[in-house]
């Protein structure tokens, strides 16, 4: 349904630029018009063929568009919506990439003209880097992409945006704006606050410089603290009520754990550690109930240059698409291992045969194929 439509992307930074690149990379045949307040981003997007037309104004960006994608910080939504509303054609669909949905839904209900529909969108992907130079045509592949229609959103509008999302290689998850904001407050917004405060805690150094001794654990835990502060300011205040409730719940957990340590409740501490390990180890590579099961293999590879390239080239030469690839921690003196996730049982069986023929050692991990 989307293949020949006219799409407008407002905002050509990481997310908007990646959207244009992804659509073009995956065969979109329609026309993409792009607009950004930074002319350099427009020029870069044109050179990279992420967009077909660079608009000089918001009016020019949207006047013929059938789908308008807002890919800017949430604090700019109201200004942009007020400016584009007079020029939106009847039956146009507006969507966005923001990570707060209740506030945005209320805003669009107030501002969008009759005959123009809004379908909230939030791709669960991104990067600490910004600007068009950070854009990546594969950013959306295999990512969750929340769509948040309400009871008044037409099936037609949802289907068109769902089609666009699938065209990016992402997986749609449909839920209400309220459900969305609760979920992301726990799995995205609170973790960012914790990472930020953990980094800021390093300033309370009592005369000792901790940073030279920071290792992988601290870097992994705090990576997201490098996100854009202006963007995150908008997110935190946009979802303030849910985030405050999440902070209160988390604070109760910290206070409880502090009590266990203070009063030598060893069994309780161990139980907390074991429970956390069990939950963390059970997090699926693919979301149960939303994304179809993948068929996995773990392949042992020799610890030498070119081993991974040899494996992936062997698979691609047999026309099999790798949906996910993960390099597992090396095992001392045993080389390394790679987790492969394939789309079908047939692909898994074919790769098993290829691995046998080429002397690779493997471990079957998930799916229905019998070894």
C-alpha positions in Angstrom: 0.0 0.0 0.0 2.9 2.4 0.7 5.2 1.5 -2.2 4.3 4.5 -4.5 3.1 7.0 -2.0 4.5 10.5 -1.3 6.2 10.7 2.0 7.5 13.8 3.8 10.1 13.5 6.6 10.4 16.5 8.9 13.8 16.3 10.6 16.7 14.6 8.9 18.9 13.7 11.9 19.7 10.2 13.0 16.1 8.9 13.1 14.6 10.8 10.1 17.7 10.3 8.0 17.8 6.6 8.8 14.1 6.3 7.9 14.7 7.7 4.4 17.8 5.6 3.8 16.0 2.5 5.0 13.0 3.0 2.8 15.1 3.6 -0.3 17.5 0.7 0.6 14.5 -1.7 0.8 13.0 -0.7 -2.5 10.5 2.1 -1.8 9.4 3.5 -5.2 7.5 6.6 -4.0 8.8 10.1 -3.6 10.4 11.2 -0.3 10.5 14.9 0.5 12.8 15.9 3.3 13.0 19.1 5.4 15.3 20.2 8.2 16.1 23.6 9.8 19.8 22.7 9.1 20.4 23.0 5.3 23.5 20.9 5.6 21.3 17.9 6.6 19.1 18.4 3.6 22.1 18.5 1.3 23.7 15.4 2.9 20.4 13.5 2.6 20.1 14.4 -1.0 23.6 13.3 -1.7 23.0 10.0 0.1 19.7 9.5 -1.8 17.8 9.3 1.5 15.3 11.8 0.0 14.3 12.7 -3.5 13.4 16.4 -2.9 14.8 18.8 -0.4 12.1 21.3 0.8 12.9 24.9 1.6 10.0 25.3 4.0 7.6 23.2 6.0 4.8 24.2 3.6 6.7 22.8 0.6 7.6 19.7 2.6 4.0 18.6 3.3 1.7 20.2 0.7 1.5 17.1 -1.5 2.4 14.4 1.1 0.2 11.4 1.8 2.2 10.5 4.9 4.1 13.0 7.0 6.7 11.7 9.5 7.7 14.0 12.3 11.3 13.2 13.4 12.2 16.1 15.6 12.5 16.6 19.4 9.0 16.6 21.1 9.4 20.2 22.3 9.2 21.3 18.6 6.0 19.3 17.8 3.5 22.1 18.6 5.3 24.7 16.5 5.7 22.3 13.5 2.1 21.1 13.7 0.7 24.6 13.8 2.8 25.6 10.7 2.0 22.5 8.6 -1.7 22.1 9.5 -3.0 24.6 6.9 -1.2 22.7 4.1 -2.0 19.1 4.9 -4.1 17.5 2.2 -7.3 15.6 3.1 -6.8 12.0 4.1 -3.1 12.7 4.9 -1.7 10.6 7.7 0.7 12.2 10.2 3.0 9.9 12.3 6.0 10.5 14.5 9.1 8.8 16.0 8.9 10.2 19.5 9.2 8.2 22.7 6.2 9.8 24.5 2.7 9.1 23.2 -0.1 10.4 25.6 1.2 14.0 25.4 1.6 13.8 21.7 -1.8 12.2 21.1 -3.5 15.0 23.1 -1.6 17.6 21.1 -2.5 16.2 17.7 -6.2 15.9 18.6 -6.2 19.6 19.4 -4.3 20.8 16.4 -4.8 18.5 13.4 -7.6 19.5 11.0 -10.6 17.3 10.3 -9.8 14.7 7.7 -6.1 14.3 8.8 -5.3 11.3 11.0 -2.5 10.7 13.4 -0.9 7.3 14.2 1.7 7.6 16.9 4.9 5.7 16.3 8.0 4.9 18.4 10.8 2.8 17.0 12.8 1.1 19.9 16.2 1.8 18.3 18.7 4.6 18.1 22.2 5.7 18.9 24.1 8.1 21.2 25.2 9.9 18.0 23.1 12.5 16.2 22.8 14.3 12.9 22.4 13.0 9.4 26.0 11.7 9.3 25.0 9.2 12.0 22.0 7.9 9.9 22.1 4.2 9.1 19.9 2.3 6.5 19.8 -0.7 8.8 18.9 1.2 12.0 15.3 -0.1 12.0 16.0 -3.7 11.0 14.6 -6.3 13.5 13.6 -3.5 15.9 10.4 -3.2 17.8 8.3 -0.3 16.5 5.4 0.7 18.6 2.2 2.0 17.0 -0.3 3.7 19.3 -3.6 4.3 17.7 -6.6 5.1 19.8 -10.3 4.2 19.4 -10.9 6.9 16.8 -8.0 6.0 14.5 -9.2 4.3 11.3 -8.0 0.9 10.3 -6.8 2.4 7.0 -4.4 4.8 8.7 -3.0 2.1 10.9 -2.6 -0.3 8.0 -0.7 2.3 5.9 1.8 3.1 8.7 2.1 -0.6 9.6 3.1 -1.2 6.0 5.7 1.5 6.2 7.2 0.1 9.3 7.4 -3.4 7.9 9.0 -1.9 4.8 11.8 -0.8 7.2 12.4 -4.4 8.3 11.0 -3.6 11.8 8.3 -5.4 13.8 5.1 -3.5 14.8 3.6 -3.7 18.2 0.2 -2.1 18.6 -0.9 -0.8 22.0 -2.6 2.2 23.5 -0.7 5.5 24.2 -1.1 4.9 28.0 0.3 1.3 27.8 3.2 2.6 25.7 4.2 5.3 28.2 4.1 2.9 31.1 6.2 0.4 29.3 8.9 2.8 28.1 9.1 4.5 31.6 10.3 1.2 32.9 12.4 -0.2 30.1 13.9 3.0 28.6 13.3 6.2 30.6 14.2 4.9 34.1 17.3 3.1 32.9 18.5 6.4 31.3 18.0 8.2 34.6 19.9 5.5 36.5 22.8 5.6 34.0 22.9 9.4 34.1 23.0 9.5 37.9 25.5 6.7 38.1 27.9 8.7 35.9 27.2 11.9 37.9 27.9 9.9 41.1 31.5 9.8 39.9 31.8 13.5 40.6 31.3 12.7 44.3 34.8 11.4 44.4 36.1 12.5 47.8 39.4 13.5 46.3 39.8 10.2 44.3 39.7 10.0 40.5 37.6 7.0 39.6 37.5 7.4 35.8 40.9 5.9 35.0 39.8 2.6 36.5 36.4 2.3 34.7 36.0 -1.1 33.1 33.6 -2.8 30.7 30.8 -3.2 33.3 30.6 0.5 34.1 30.8 1.4 30.4 28.1 -1.1 29.5 25.8 0.1 32.3 26.2 3.8 31.5 26.5 3.8 27.7 23.0 5.4 27.3 24.0 8.4 29.5 25.8 9.8 26.4 22.4 10.5 24.8 21.4 13.9 23.6 20.5 16.0 26.7 18.0 18.2 24.9 16.1 15.3 23.5 16.1 13.5 26.9 14.9 16.7 28.6 11.8 16.6 26.4 11.2 12.9 27.0 11.5 13.1 30.8 9.1 16.0 31.1 6.8 14.5 28.5 6.3 11.3 30.4 6.8 12.8 33.9 4.0 11.1 35.8 4.9 7.6 34.7 8.6 8.2 35.3 8.1 9.6 38.8 6.0 6.5 39.7 8.8 4.3 38.3 11.4 6.2 40.3 9.3 5.7 43.5 9.0 2.0 42.9 12.7 1.6 42.1 13.6 3.6 45.2 11.7 1.2 47.4 13.7 -1.7 45.9 17.0 0.2 46.7 15.9 0.9 50.2 14.9 -2.7 50.7 18.3 -3.9 49.4 20.1 -1.4 51.6 18.3 -2.8 54.6 19.4 -6.4 53.7 23.0 -5.2 53.6 22.9 -3.1 56.7 21.4 -5.9 58.8 23.3 -8.8 57.3 20.3 -10.5 55.6 22.6 -12.7 53.6 19.9 -15.0 52.3 17.8 -12.1 51.1 20.8 -10.6 49.2 21.6 -13.9 47.6 17.9 -14.3 46.6 17.9 -10.8 45.0 21.1 -11.7 43.0 19.7 -15.0 41.9 16.4 -13.5 40.9 18.1 -10.8 38.9 20.3 -13.4 37.1 17.3 -15.6 36.3 15.3 -12.7 34.9 18.2 -11.3 32.9 19.1 -14.7 31.5 15.5 -15.2 30.4 15.3 -12.0 28.3 14.5 -13.2 24.8 16.5 -12.2 21.8 13.1 -11.9 20.1 10.0 -10.8 22.0 7.6 -13.6 22.7 4.1 -12.9 21.4 5.1 -10.1 19.1 7.8 -11.4 16.8 7.7 -14.8 15.2 10.2 -17.3 16.5 13.6 -17.4 14.9 15.7 -20.6 14.5 19.0 -20.3 16.2 22.4 -22.0 16.0 25.6 -21.4 17.9 28.6 -22.0 15.7 32.1 -22.5 17.1 34.8 -20.7 15.2 38.5 -20.8 15.4 40.3 -17.9 17.0 42.0 -16.5 13.9 41.5 -13.6 11.5 38.8 -14.1 8.9 36.8 -16.8 10.7 33.6 -14.8 11.0 33.9 -13.5 7.5 34.3 -17.1 6.2 31.2 -18.2 8.1 29.0 -15.3 6.9 30.2 -15.5 3.4 29.4 -19.2 3.3 25.9 -18.6 4.5 25.2 -15.6 2.2 26.6 -17.5 -0.9 23.7 -20.0 -0.3 21.2 -17.2 -0.4 20.2 -17.4 3.3 19.4 -14.2 5.2 20.8 -13.9 8.7 18.2 -12.1 10.8 20.5 -11.7 13.8 24.2 -12.3 14.5 25.9 -12.1 17.9 29.5 -12.7 18.8 29.5 -14.6 22.1 32.2 -14.2 24.7 35.3 -16.1 23.8 36.0 -19.2 25.8 39.6 -19.4 26.9 41.7 -21.7 24.7 38.6 -22.8 22.8 38.2 -20.1 20.2 35.0 -18.2 20.0 31.3 -18.7 19.1 28.7 -16.9 17.0 25.0 -17.1 17.5 23.0 -17.1 14.3 19.2 -16.4 14.1 17.5 -17.5 10.9 14.0 -16.9 9.7 12.7 -20.3 8.9 13.2 -24.0 9.8 14.1 -24.6 6.2 16.9 -22.0 6.4 18.1 -23.6 9.6 18.2 -27.1 8.1 20.0 -25.8 5.0 22.7 -24.1 7.1 23.1 -27.2 9.3 23.9 -29.2 6.2 26.3 -26.6 5.0 28.1 -26.5 8.3 28.5 -30.3 8.4 29.9 -30.3 4.9 32.4 -27.5 5.7 33.6 -28.9 9.0 32.1 -26.3 11.4 31.1 -27.3 14.9 27.7 -26.1 16.0 25.2 -26.3 18.8 21.5 -26.2 18.1 19.7 -23.8 20.5 16.1 -23.1 19.3 13.7 -24.2 16.7 12.2 -27.5 15.6 14.9 -29.0 13.5 16.3 -32.3 14.8 20.0 -32.9 14.8 
